């Protein structure tokens, strides 16, 4: 994730004012963090569902 955010920062380096580039960089980092959190939540939800299914089968 850090590499993708850095690439986003470097892609605009020198082409935008520093403040605008920083704002775009922070927006990109926030989006990456949100995507990672969504993926983690989906994985945990799937694991919880599997655990529930295994518990009901083993009874």
Residue pairs with C-beta under 8 A, 6 or more apart in sequence:
1 32
1 33
1 36
4 28
4 32
5 25
5 28
5 29
5 32
8 24
8 25
8 28
9 21
9 25
9 28
12 20
12 21
12 24
12 25
13 21
15 21
16 24
